[in-house]
Amino acid sequence: MKNDMKIALITGVSRREGIGFETAKQLGQKGFKVIISAFKLDEATPLISVLNKLGIEADAVEIDITNDSSVIAAVEKIKAEYGKLDLLINNAVFSILLTATIEDEDLSELTKEVTTNIVGTWRVTQKFIPLLRQSDHGRIVNISSSKGSFTDTEWGLRNFDESFGPIPAYSITKAAINAITVKTARELKQYGILVNAVCPGFTATYPGLEDKGARPVSDGAEGIVWAATIPDDGPTGLFFRDRKIVPW
C-alpha cells in the first residue's frame, strides 16, 4: 500500500445490495483503500474478495456502534495499521419500517433506533476524530435521509406520503443526524475536516423496491462519493441529495 493512499472507513456494510457496499466500490475505484465494517465481522469479510476482484484494496473490521469497546478496538486496529483515517462514512443504521405512529410506537424499539442511529453515530465520530486529525484532507459523511428534513417537498416530515407508513422514529433520528452534522462541522472546521450529511434518495437496496419507484443503488452512492471527495474549500455542515442542498 502506498503511504499516501487515502483510507476510508464505512460502517454498516453487510450486504452487496446495500448503499454501503456500493459506496465502498465507487470509492475504491477512485483509489481509496476501503475498510468496511459490520456488526459481525463474518458479514463483512466475504465482501472483501468481491472488492478485490474489482481491483480494489479492501479490509474489514468488526464494529458494533452501540458498544464503546467495539468502536475503540476498531480505532486501535486502524491506528496501528494505517496511522490515520481520511474519510469516515457513518452508514450503519437500525430501522423498523412498520406502520407505528407516535401514539402506538413500541418505545423499546424506539430506544434501539435512537441508541443506534443517534448515539451510535455520535460514538463512532467521537472515537475516530483523533485519527481524522492525522489526515491532510479529513472528511466525514453522515448518511441521512430527506425524511429527516422538515420541509423537503416529497419526503420531508411535513410532506411525507403516509402510504409508505408513518415511520416517525426513523425520521426523527435522521433529523437528529442532520443536527449532529451541523455541530460536528463547526467543531472540526478548525482542523480542516469537512462534515456533511447526504441523502442517497429512494434506492433499491431490497427486492421489490424498484416496483415502488426506487432507483439503482449506484445512483444513490454517487452523491455520497461526491461529498466524500469534495475539495478542501468545499462546503461543510450542509445536507445534500444528488449534489444539491436539501432544505432542513
C-alpha positions as a LaTeX table, in Angstrom:
\begin{tabular}{lrrr}
\hline
Residue & $x$ (\AA) & $y$ (\AA) & $z$ (\AA) \\
\hline
Met1 & 0.00 & 0.00 & 0.00 \\
Lys2 & 1.28 & 3.45 & $-0.85$ \\
Asn3 & 1.93 & 5.71 & 2.14 \\
Asp4 & $-0.17$ & 8.43 & 0.56 \\
Met5 & $-3.18$ & 6.22 & $-0.13$ \\
Lys6 & $-6.38$ & 7.59 & 1.33 \\
Ile7 & $-8.06$ & 5.42 & 3.94 \\
Ala8 & $-11.85$ & 5.28 & 4.14 \\
Leu9 & $-13.98$ & 3.57 & 6.79 \\
Ile10 & $-17.63$ & 2.80 & 6.06 \\
Thr11 & $-19.84$ & 1.48 & 8.83 \\
Gly12 & $-22.78$ & $-0.85$ & 8.36 \\
Val13 & $-21.61$ & $-2.78$ & 5.30 \\
Ser14 & $-23.02$ & $-6.30$ & 5.34 \\
Arg15 & $-24.81$ & $-6.80$ & 2.01 \\
Arg16 & $-23.80$ & $-6.47$ & $-1.64$ \\
Glu17 & $-27.16$ & $-4.80$ & $-2.32$ \\
Gly18 & $-26.64$ & $-2.10$ & 0.30 \\
Ile19 & $-25.66$ & 1.53 & $-0.16$ \\
Gly20 & $-22.54$ & 0.99 & 1.97 \\
Phe21 & $-21.09$ & $-1.67$ & $-0.30$ \\
Glu22 & $-21.78$ & 0.34 & $-3.45$ \\
Thr23 & $-20.13$ & 3.36 & $-1.84$ \\
Ala24 & $-17.09$ & 1.23 & $-0.98$ \\
Lys25 & $-16.90$ & 0.07 & $-4.58$ \\
Gln26 & $-17.08$ & 3.57 & $-6.01$ \\
Leu27 & $-14.53$ & 4.94 & $-3.54$ \\
Gly28 & $-12.20$ & 2.03 & $-4.26$ \\
Gln29 & $-12.41$ & 2.80 & $-7.96$ \\
Lys30 & $-11.22$ & 6.30 & $-7.09$ \\
Gly31 & $-8.12$ & 4.91 & $-5.39$ \\
Phe32 & $-9.21$ & 4.74 & $-1.75$ \\
Lys33 & $-8.26$ & 1.85 & 0.50 \\
Val34 & $-11.70$ & 0.98 & 1.85 \\
Ile35 & $-12.30$ & $-0.54$ & 5.25 \\
Ile36 & $-15.80$ & $-1.89$ & 5.60 \\
Ser37 & $-17.35$ & $-2.69$ & 8.94 \\
Ala38 & $-20.34$ & $-4.62$ & 10.17 \\
Phe39 & $-21.91$ & $-5.64$ & 13.47 \\
Lys40 & $-20.46$ & $-9.11$ & 12.88 \\
Leu41 & $-17.15$ & $-9.47$ & 11.07 \\
Asp42 & $-18.29$ & $-12.54$ & 9.13 \\
Glu43 & $-20.93$ & $-10.40$ & 7.43 \\
Ala44 & $-18.35$ & $-8.01$ & 6.01 \\
Thr45 & $-15.45$ & $-10.37$ & 5.31 \\
Pro46 & $-16.96$ & $-12.10$ & 2.23 \\
Leu47 & $-17.40$ & $-8.72$ & 0.58 \\
Ile48 & $-13.65$ & $-8.08$ & 0.64 \\
Ser49 & $-13.00$ & $-10.68$ & $-2.04$ \\
Val50 & $-15.71$ & $-9.13$ & $-4.21$ \\
Leu51 & $-13.98$ & $-5.76$ & $-3.97$ \\
Asn52 & $-10.55$ & $-7.31$ & $-4.52$ \\
Lys53 & $-11.74$ & $-8.91$ & $-7.76$ \\
Leu54 & $-12.58$ & $-5.40$ & $-8.95$ \\
Gly55 & $-9.01$ & $-4.32$ & $-8.26$ \\
Ile56 & $-9.93$ & $-2.51$ & $-5.04$ \\
Glu57 & $-7.79$ & $-2.65$ & $-1.90$ \\
Ala58 & $-10.12$ & $-3.50$ & 0.96 \\
Asp59 & $-10.17$ & $-4.64$ & 4.56 \\
Ala60 & $-12.87$ & $-5.36$ & 7.12 \\
Val61 & $-13.28$ & $-4.64$ & 10.81 \\
Glu62 & $-15.99$ & $-5.55$ & 13.26 \\
Ile63 & $-17.82$ & $-2.57$ & 14.75 \\
Asp64 & $-20.86$ & $-2.61$ & 16.97 \\
Ile65 & $-21.60$ & 1.10 & 17.01 \\
Thr66 & $-23.66$ & 0.72 & 20.20 \\
Asn67 & $-20.64$ & $-0.57$ & 22.12 \\
Asp68 & $-17.72$ & 1.58 & 23.28 \\
Ser69 & $-15.25$ & $-1.31$ & 23.48 \\
Ser70 & $-16.05$ & $-2.46$ & 19.95 \\
Val71 & $-15.54$ & 1.00 & 18.46 \\
Ile72 & $-12.34$ & 1.62 & 20.44 \\
Ala73 & $-10.93$ & $-1.73$ & 19.28 \\
Ala74 & $-11.59$ & $-0.73$ & 15.68 \\
Val75 & $-9.89$ & 2.63 & 16.24 \\
Glu76 & $-6.82$ & 0.90 & 17.65 \\
Lys77 & $-6.68$ & $-1.55$ & 14.75 \\
Ile78 & $-6.85$ & 1.18 & 12.12 \\
Lys79 & $-4.39$ & 3.35 & 14.05 \\
Ala80 & $-1.87$ & 0.50 & 14.27 \\
Glu81 & $-2.16$ & $-0.42$ & 10.60 \\
Tyr82 & $-2.57$ & 2.97 & 8.92 \\
Gly83 & $-1.88$ & 5.70 & 11.48 \\
Lys84 & $-4.71$ & 7.88 & 10.16 \\
Leu85 & $-8.20$ & 7.96 & 8.71 \\
Asp86 & $-9.01$ & 10.20 & 5.77 \\
Leu87 & $-12.71$ & 9.51 & 5.46 \\
Leu88 & $-15.42$ & 8.30 & 7.81 \\
Ile89 & $-18.82$ & 7.41 & 6.38 \\
Asn90 & $-21.43$ & 6.85 & 9.06 \\
Asn91 & $-23.73$ & 4.46 & 7.24 \\
Ala92 & $-24.82$ & 1.99 & 9.95 \\
Val93 & $-28.49$ & 2.30 & 10.80 \\
Phe94 & $-31.25$ & 0.46 & 12.63 \\
Ser95 & $-34.75$ & 0.91 & 11.31 \\
Ile96 & $-38.11$ & $-0.74$ & 11.87 \\
Leu97 & $-40.10$ & 0.24 & 8.80 \\
Leu98 & $-43.51$ & $-0.51$ & 10.27 \\
Thr99 & $-46.74$ & 1.41 & 10.43 \\
Ala100 & $-46.32$ & 2.57 & 14.02 \\
Thr101 & $-47.49$ & 6.07 & 14.82 \\
Ile102 & $-46.34$ & 8.39 & 17.59 \\
Glu103 & $-49.24$ & 7.11 & 19.67 \\
Asp104 & $-48.60$ & 3.39 & 19.29 \\
Glu105 & $-44.81$ & 3.27 & 18.74 \\
Asp106 & $-43.13$ & 0.49 & 20.74 \\
Leu107 & $-40.79$ & 2.55 & 22.92 \\
Ser108 & $-38.36$ & $-0.33$ & 23.32 \\
Glu109 & $-37.93$ & $-0.35$ & 19.54 \\
Leu110 & $-37.64$ & 3.43 & 19.58 \\
Thr111 & $-34.84$ & 3.12 & 22.11 \\
Lys112 & $-32.97$ & 0.75 & 19.78 \\
Glu113 & $-33.25$ & 3.20 & 16.90 \\
Val114 & $-32.11$ & 6.16 & 18.98 \\
Thr115 & $-29.26$ & 4.17 & 20.54 \\
Thr116 & $-28.01$ & 3.03 & 17.15 \\
Asn117 & $-28.78$ & 5.87 & 14.78 \\
Ile118 & $-28.07$ & 8.84 & 17.03 \\
Val119 & $-25.82$ & 7.73 & 19.89 \\
Gly120 & $-24.01$ & 5.17 & 17.74 \\
Thr121 & $-23.19$ & 7.68 & 15.02 \\
Trp122 & $-22.02$ & 10.15 & 17.67 \\
Arg123 & $-19.89$ & 7.45 & 19.32 \\
Val124 & $-18.12$ & 6.42 & 16.11 \\
Thr125 & $-17.48$ & 10.03 & 15.14 \\
Gln126 & $-16.16$ & 10.91 & 18.58 \\
Lys127 & $-13.76$ & 7.97 & 18.76 \\
Phe128 & $-12.36$ & 8.43 & 15.24 \\
Ile129 & $-11.81$ & 12.20 & 15.38 \\
Pro130 & $-8.18$ & 11.81 & 16.57 \\
Leu131 & $-7.35$ & 9.65 & 13.53 \\
Leu132 & $-9.17$ & 12.03 & 11.19 \\
Arg133 & $-6.97$ & 14.84 & 12.52 \\
Gln134 & $-3.97$ & 12.91 & 11.23 \\
Ser135 & $-5.26$ & 13.32 & 7.69 \\
Asp136 & $-4.44$ & 16.30 & 5.49 \\
His137 & $-7.93$ & 16.17 & 3.99 \\
Gly138 & $-10.25$ & 14.69 & 6.63 \\
Arg139 & $-13.89$ & 14.12 & 5.68 \\
Ile140 & $-16.99$ & 12.84 & 7.46 \\
Val141 & $-20.16$ & 11.94 & 5.58 \\
Asn142 & $-23.25$ & 11.12 & 7.62 \\
Ile143 & $-25.82$ & 9.11 & 5.68 \\
Ser144 & $-29.09$ & 10.84 & 6.38 \\
Ser145 & $-32.49$ & 10.93 & 4.75 \\
Ser146 & $-34.80$ & 13.56 & 3.39 \\
Lys147 & $-37.30$ & 12.03 & 5.81 \\
Gly148 & $-35.34$ & 13.93 & 8.45 \\
Ser149 & $-35.93$ & 17.26 & 6.72 \\
Phe150 & $-38.80$ & 19.42 & 7.90 \\
Thr151 & $-39.59$ & 20.94 & 4.52 \\
Asp152 & $-38.40$ & 18.64 & 1.72 \\
Thr153 & $-41.34$ & 18.73 & $-0.68$ \\
Glu154 & $-41.52$ & 14.98 & $-1.26$ \\
Trp155 & $-40.05$ & 13.15 & 1.72 \\
Gly156 & $-39.90$ & 15.77 & 4.50 \\
Leu157 & $-41.56$ & 15.46 & 7.90 \\
Arg158 & $-44.37$ & 17.77 & 6.82 \\
Asn159 & $-44.92$ & 16.28 & 3.37 \\
Phe160 & $-44.07$ & 12.57 & 3.59 \\
Asp161 & $-46.54$ & 10.26 & 1.84 \\
Glu162 & $-48.06$ & 8.27 & 4.68 \\
Ser163 & $-48.90$ & 5.41 & 2.32 \\
Phe164 & $-45.29$ & 4.29 & 2.91 \\
Gly165 & $-46.04$ & 4.15 & 6.65 \\
Pro166 & $-45.50$ & 6.98 & 9.13 \\
Ile167 & $-42.13$ & 5.62 & 10.46 \\
Pro168 & $-41.75$ & 8.52 & 12.93 \\
Ala169 & $-38.75$ & 7.09 & 14.83 \\
Tyr170 & $-36.58$ & 6.74 & 11.73 \\
Ser171 & $-37.47$ & 10.23 & 10.55 \\
Ile172 & $-36.73$ & 11.76 & 13.94 \\
Thr173 & $-33.37$ & 10.01 & 14.22 \\
Lys174 & $-32.38$ & 11.28 & 10.78 \\
Ala175 & $-33.36$ & 14.82 & 11.77 \\
Ala176 & $-31.00$ & 14.37 & 14.72 \\
Ile177 & $-28.23$ & 13.18 & 12.39 \\
Asn178 & $-28.61$ & 16.39 & 10.43 \\
Ala179 & $-28.24$ & 18.38 & 13.66 \\
Ile180 & $-25.16$ & 16.37 & 14.66 \\
Thr181 & $-23.69$ & 17.11 & 11.24 \\
Val182 & $-24.02$ & 20.87 & 11.77 \\
Lys183 & $-22.46$ & 20.81 & 15.23 \\
Thr184 & $-19.63$ & 18.45 & 14.23 \\
Ala185 & $-18.81$ & 20.57 & 11.18 \\
Arg186 & $-18.49$ & 23.69 & 13.31 \\
Glu187 & $-16.21$ & 21.99 & 15.84 \\
Leu188 & $-13.94$ & 20.35 & 13.27 \\
Lys189 & $-13.63$ & 23.21 & 10.81 \\
Gln190 & $-10.52$ & 24.42 & 12.62 \\
Tyr191 & $-8.80$ & 21.14 & 11.66 \\
Gly192 & $-9.82$ & 21.31 & 8.02 \\
Ile193 & $-12.19$ & 18.36 & 8.43 \\
Leu194 & $-15.31$ & 18.80 & 6.31 \\
Val195 & $-18.53$ & 17.23 & 7.57 \\
Asn196 & $-21.71$ & 16.89 & 5.55 \\
Ala197 & $-24.91$ & 14.85 & 5.53 \\
Val198 & $-26.13$ & 13.11 & 2.40 \\
Cys199 & $-29.47$ & 11.58 & 1.48 \\
Pro200 & $-28.92$ & 8.82 & $-1.11$ \\
Gly201 & $-32.53$ & 9.09 & $-2.21$ \\
Phe202 & $-35.03$ & 6.27 & $-2.53$ \\
Thr203 & $-32.78$ & 3.42 & $-3.64$ \\
Ala204 & $-33.40$ & $-0.22$ & $-4.45$ \\
Thr205 & $-31.49$ & $-1.79$ & $-1.57$ \\
Tyr206 & $-34.08$ & $-4.56$ & $-1.16$ \\
Pro207 & $-36.03$ & $-6.67$ & $-3.67$ \\
Gly208 & $-39.29$ & $-5.14$ & $-4.82$ \\
Leu209 & $-38.38$ & $-1.53$ & $-4.18$ \\
Glu210 & $-37.85$ & $-0.92$ & $-7.89$ \\
Asp211 & $-41.56$ & $-1.53$ & $-8.36$ \\
Lys212 & $-42.23$ & 1.34 & $-5.95$ \\
Gly213 & $-40.02$ & 3.75 & $-7.87$ \\
Ala214 & $-36.66$ & 3.16 & $-6.20$ \\
Arg215 & $-33.60$ & 3.99 & $-8.30$ \\
Pro216 & $-30.38$ & 1.99 & $-8.68$ \\
Val217 & $-28.13$ & 1.92 & $-5.64$ \\
Ser218 & $-25.25$ & 3.20 & $-7.78$ \\
Asp219 & $-27.14$ & 6.46 & $-8.31$ \\
Gly220 & $-27.60$ & 6.98 & $-4.58$ \\
Ala221 & $-23.97$ & 6.18 & $-3.78$ \\
Glu222 & $-22.68$ & 8.69 & $-6.35$ \\
Gly223 & $-23.81$ & 11.62 & $-4.21$ \\
Ile224 & $-22.13$ & 10.15 & $-1.14$ \\
Val225 & $-18.85$ & 9.72 & $-3.00$ \\
Trp226 & $-19.10$ & 13.31 & $-4.24$ \\
Ala227 & $-19.42$ & 14.59 & $-0.67$ \\
Ala228 & $-16.56$ & 12.35 & 0.42 \\
Thr229 & $-14.19$ & 13.77 & $-2.16$ \\
Ile230 & $-15.03$ & 17.48 & $-2.19$ \\
Pro231 & $-12.01$ & 19.83 & $-2.30$ \\
Asp232 & $-10.61$ & 21.50 & 0.80 \\
Asp233 & $-12.52$ & 24.71 & 0.07 \\
Gly234 & $-15.78$ & 22.81 & $-0.33$ \\
Pro235 & $-18.91$ & 23.09 & 1.82 \\
Thr236 & $-19.23$ & 21.82 & 5.38 \\
Gly237 & $-22.18$ & 21.46 & 7.72 \\
Leu238 & $-24.72$ & 21.08 & 4.92 \\
Phe239 & $-27.25$ & 18.46 & 3.78 \\
Phe240 & $-27.21$ & 17.19 & 0.18 \\
Arg241 & $-29.01$ & 14.89 & $-2.21$ \\
Asp242 & $-27.55$ & 14.42 & $-5.69$ \\
Arg243 & $-25.06$ & 17.25 & $-5.04$ \\
Lys244 & $-27.87$ & 19.71 & $-4.34$ \\
Ile245 & $-28.69$ & 21.21 & $-0.97$ \\
Val246 & $-31.72$ & 19.69 & 0.73 \\
Pro247 & $-33.80$ & 22.10 & 2.82 \\
Trp248 & $-33.58$ & 21.41 & 6.52 \\
\hline
\end{tabular}
